[in-house]
Amino acid sequence: MRRALPVLLILLSPAPRAVAWPAETMGALSRDARKLLPRSLSRLLGERESQLLDETRRFPPELSRALAQDLPTGRLRPETIQALLAQAERAFQLLKEGQASEGLVRLGGLLRIPADLSDPVLAVGPEGWPAGVTREYYALFGANLGRMPVVLDDPAALELSRQELPALWQSLVDRSRSQVPVIRGELFKDGRVVDHRRLDYRSPAWAVSSLAYSRAVTGAAATWLAVWREANGDTTRMPRAREVQPQPEPPPLAK
């Protein structure tokens, strides 16, 4: 009987749950993603922001378990992709049936998908993170979010159809996985966790967190637009991305 007890405890314990980003970040992520949307859709989602964020917190437990299982492997299984598409299908059907308010809340709740897939912390392999690394990474991100430039990660993503979303979602995972070694190398050195306060904008870990956030912003806007466009939502008055190029360093002053 004693031998069976550990197994019983495992079976009764809650399944691992993937949760991306600090909770307070989801509101900022939603607001930044709305800047990439047509003005009408941005307004409609903005009016329902609190409901939208509540919807992200009600993400189906079975999907959380599926992502927690898939992300460490780096590949979304076909059944996981189908379950994610089913979430988008529910929002689409509500919008098509004229249930606009509920459909928009469901649509907004899809934010959770690209948010989770874009978080490199969740994309770590089965070896996991050394204790304390994720705490310092999120602290670094939270302390610097206001200083991070939000960029359009992939302009072509905003033109995708709903059927093309799985490829986008997998690409988010791929890029998150590629950033795992950077976080580990910057925040765990000589067998010790590095205090995030020792890092600034020159740190590769800072750059990784900035890129991951922009990736999540673009992925959220792309996911919303793919469903909205197919439901014949208004796509006029799309904002135009402003291209910014690095400025050359000024020449040194003559002595």
C-alpha positions as CSV (number, residue, x, y, z in Angstrom):
1,M,0.0,0.0,0.0
2,R,2.9,2.4,0.8
3,R,4.3,1.8,-2.6
4,A,1.1,2.8,-4.3
5,L,0.8,6.1,-2.4
6,P,3.3,8.2,-4.4
7,V,1.6,7.1,-7.6
8,L,-1.8,8.0,-6.2
9,L,-0.5,11.4,-5.2
10,I,0.8,12.1,-8.7
11,L,-2.5,11.0,-10.2
12,L,-4.5,13.3,-7.9
13,S,-2.2,16.3,-8.2
14,P,-3.2,19.0,-10.6
15,A,-1.6,18.8,-14.1
16,P,1.1,21.3,-15.0
17,R,-0.3,24.5,-16.2
18,A,1.5,26.8,-18.7
19,V,1.2,30.4,-17.7
20,A,3.1,33.0,-19.7
21,W,4.3,36.3,-18.4
22,P,3.5,38.1,-15.1
23,A,-0.3,38.5,-14.8
24,E,-0.1,42.3,-14.9
25,T,1.6,42.1,-18.3
26,M,-1.4,40.6,-20.1
27,G,-3.2,43.9,-20.1
28,A,-0.2,45.7,-21.7
29,L,0.1,42.9,-24.2
30,S,-3.6,43.3,-25.1
31,R,-3.3,47.1,-25.5
32,D,-0.1,46.9,-27.6
33,A,-1.6,44.2,-29.9
34,R,-4.7,46.3,-30.4
35,K,-2.5,49.0,-31.9
36,L,-2.0,46.7,-34.9
37,L,-5.7,46.2,-35.6
38,P,-8.3,48.1,-37.7
39,R,-9.7,50.9,-35.7
40,S,-13.1,49.4,-35.3
41,L,-11.9,46.0,-33.9
42,S,-9.4,47.8,-31.6
43,R,-12.2,49.9,-30.1
44,L,-14.5,46.9,-29.7
45,L,-11.9,44.8,-27.9
46,G,-10.8,47.8,-25.9
47,E,-14.3,48.3,-24.6
48,R,-14.2,44.7,-23.3
49,E,-10.7,44.6,-22.0
50,S,-11.6,43.4,-18.5
51,Q,-13.8,40.6,-19.9
52,L,-11.1,39.8,-22.4
53,L,-8.5,39.4,-19.6
54,D,-11.0,37.3,-17.6
55,E,-11.4,35.0,-20.7
56,T,-7.6,34.5,-20.9
57,R,-7.7,33.3,-17.2
58,R,-10.4,30.9,-18.1
59,F,-8.2,29.1,-20.6
60,P,-9.4,25.5,-20.8
61,P,-7.4,23.3,-18.3
62,E,-7.0,20.6,-21.0
63,L,-5.3,23.1,-23.3
64,S,-3.0,24.2,-20.5
65,R,-2.0,20.6,-20.0
66,A,-1.5,20.1,-23.7
67,L,0.8,23.1,-24.0
68,A,2.7,22.2,-20.8
69,Q,3.3,18.8,-22.5
70,D,4.2,20.1,-25.9
71,L,6.3,23.2,-25.3
72,P,9.3,21.4,-23.7
73,T,9.5,19.2,-26.8
74,G,9.4,22.2,-29.2
75,R,6.6,20.7,-31.3
76,L,2.9,21.2,-31.1
77,R,1.2,17.9,-31.6
78,P,-1.6,17.7,-34.2
79,E,-4.2,17.1,-31.5
80,T,-3.0,20.3,-29.7
81,I,-3.2,22.3,-32.9
82,Q,-6.7,21.1,-33.5
83,A,-7.8,22.0,-29.9
84,L,-6.3,25.5,-30.4
85,L,-8.1,25.9,-33.7
86,A,-11.3,24.8,-32.0
87,Q,-10.9,27.8,-29.6
88,A,-10.7,30.1,-32.7
89,E,-13.6,28.3,-34.3
90,R,-15.9,29.1,-31.3
91,A,-15.1,32.8,-31.5
92,F,-15.6,32.7,-35.3
93,Q,-19.0,31.0,-35.0
94,L,-20.3,33.4,-32.4
95,L,-19.3,36.4,-34.6
96,K,-20.9,34.8,-37.7
97,E,-24.1,34.1,-35.8
98,G,-24.3,37.8,-34.8
99,Q,-23.5,37.2,-31.1
100,A,-21.1,40.1,-31.3
101,S,-20.4,40.8,-27.6
102,E,-19.7,37.1,-26.6
103,G,-17.9,36.5,-29.9
104,L,-15.5,39.5,-29.2
105,V,-14.8,38.3,-25.7
106,R,-14.0,34.8,-27.0
107,L,-11.9,36.4,-29.7
108,G,-10.0,38.5,-27.2
109,G,-9.4,35.4,-25.1
110,L,-7.3,33.9,-27.9
111,L,-4.6,36.3,-26.7
112,R,-3.6,33.5,-24.4
113,I,-2.4,31.3,-27.2
114,P,0.3,33.5,-28.7
115,A,1.2,34.7,-25.3
116,D,2.1,31.2,-24.0
117,L,3.8,30.2,-27.3
118,S,6.0,33.3,-27.3
119,D,7.3,32.9,-23.8
120,P,10.8,31.3,-23.8
121,V,10.4,30.4,-20.1
122,L,7.7,27.9,-21.1
123,A,9.8,26.6,-24.0
124,V,12.6,25.1,-21.9
125,G,13.3,21.5,-22.5
126,P,12.7,18.6,-20.1
127,E,15.8,19.6,-18.1
128,G,13.9,22.6,-16.8
129,W,15.4,25.8,-15.3
130,P,17.8,26.1,-12.4
131,A,16.0,27.3,-9.3
132,G,15.5,31.1,-9.3
133,V,16.2,31.7,-13.0
134,T,12.6,32.2,-14.0
135,R,12.0,34.6,-11.1
136,E,14.9,36.8,-12.2
137,Y,13.9,36.6,-15.8
138,Y,10.4,37.8,-15.1
139,A,11.7,40.4,-12.7
140,L,14.1,41.7,-15.5
141,F,11.2,41.8,-17.9
142,G,8.7,43.5,-15.5
143,A,11.2,46.1,-14.4
144,N,12.0,47.1,-18.0
145,L,8.8,46.6,-20.0
146,G,8.2,50.4,-20.2
147,R,11.7,50.9,-21.8
148,M,11.4,48.1,-24.4
149,P,10.5,49.1,-27.9
150,V,7.5,47.2,-29.2
151,V,8.1,46.3,-32.9
152,L,6.1,44.5,-35.5
153,D,7.7,41.1,-35.5
154,D,6.4,39.9,-38.8
155,P,4.3,42.2,-41.1
156,A,3.2,39.2,-43.2
157,A,1.6,37.6,-40.2
158,L,-1.2,40.2,-40.2
159,E,-2.4,38.9,-43.5
160,L,-2.8,35.2,-42.5
161,S,-6.0,33.2,-42.8
162,R,-7.3,31.1,-40.0
163,Q,-6.1,27.9,-41.7
164,E,-2.5,29.4,-41.7
165,L,-2.5,30.0,-37.9
166,P,-0.9,26.7,-37.0
167,A,2.2,27.5,-38.9
168,L,2.4,30.9,-37.2
169,W,1.9,29.3,-33.8
170,Q,4.6,26.7,-34.4
171,S,7.0,29.5,-35.5
172,L,6.4,31.2,-32.2
173,V,7.5,28.1,-30.4
174,D,10.5,27.7,-32.6
175,R,11.8,31.2,-31.9
176,S,11.0,30.9,-28.1
177,R,13.1,27.7,-28.0
178,S,16.0,29.4,-29.7
179,Q,16.1,31.9,-26.9
180,V,16.3,29.4,-24.0
181,P,20.1,29.1,-24.1
182,V,20.5,32.9,-23.9
183,I,18.4,33.2,-20.8
184,R,20.2,30.3,-19.2
185,G,23.7,31.7,-20.1
186,E,22.9,35.2,-18.8
187,L,21.0,34.4,-15.7
188,F,22.9,31.4,-14.4
189,K,26.6,31.7,-14.2
190,D,29.2,29.8,-12.2
191,G,26.5,27.8,-10.6
192,R,24.6,30.9,-9.3
193,V,21.5,32.8,-10.3
194,V,22.3,36.3,-11.5
195,D,20.3,39.1,-9.9
196,H,18.3,40.8,-12.6
197,R,19.3,44.2,-11.2
198,R,22.8,43.6,-12.5
199,L,21.5,43.5,-16.1
200,D,20.4,46.4,-18.3
201,Y,19.5,47.1,-22.0
202,R,23.0,45.9,-23.1
203,S,22.3,42.4,-21.8
204,P,21.3,39.6,-24.3
205,A,18.6,38.5,-21.7
206,W,17.1,42.0,-21.9
207,A,17.0,41.8,-25.7
208,V,15.5,38.3,-25.6
209,S,12.6,39.5,-23.3
210,S,12.0,42.5,-25.5
211,L,11.9,40.3,-28.7
212,A,9.6,37.8,-27.0
213,Y,7.2,40.5,-26.0
214,S,7.1,41.9,-29.5
215,R,6.6,38.4,-30.9
216,A,3.6,37.9,-28.5
217,V,2.1,41.2,-29.6
218,T,2.4,40.4,-33.3
219,G,1.1,36.9,-32.7
220,A,-1.9,38.1,-30.8
221,A,-2.9,40.7,-33.5
222,A,-2.4,38.1,-36.2
223,T,-4.6,35.5,-34.5
224,W,-7.3,38.1,-33.9
225,L,-7.2,39.4,-37.4
226,A,-7.3,35.9,-39.0
227,V,-10.6,35.1,-37.2
228,W,-12.1,38.6,-37.6
229,R,-11.4,38.8,-41.3
230,E,-13.0,35.4,-42.0
231,A,-16.1,36.5,-40.0
232,N,-16.3,39.5,-42.4
233,G,-15.4,42.0,-39.8
234,D,-14.4,45.5,-40.7
235,T,-10.8,45.6,-41.8
236,T,-10.7,49.2,-43.0
237,R,-8.5,51.8,-41.4
238,M,-5.6,49.5,-40.6
239,P,-2.7,51.3,-39.1
240,R,0.5,51.6,-41.1
241,A,3.7,50.3,-39.6
242,R,6.4,52.9,-39.4
243,E,9.8,51.6,-40.5
244,V,12.6,52.6,-38.2
245,Q,16.2,52.1,-39.1
246,P,19.2,52.3,-36.8
247,Q,20.9,55.7,-37.0
248,P,24.6,55.7,-37.7
249,E,26.8,56.6,-34.7
250,P,27.8,60.3,-35.0
251,P,31.5,60.9,-35.7
252,P,33.6,61.8,-32.6
253,L,34.1,65.4,-31.9
254,A,37.3,66.9,-33.2
255,K,39.8,67.8,-30.4
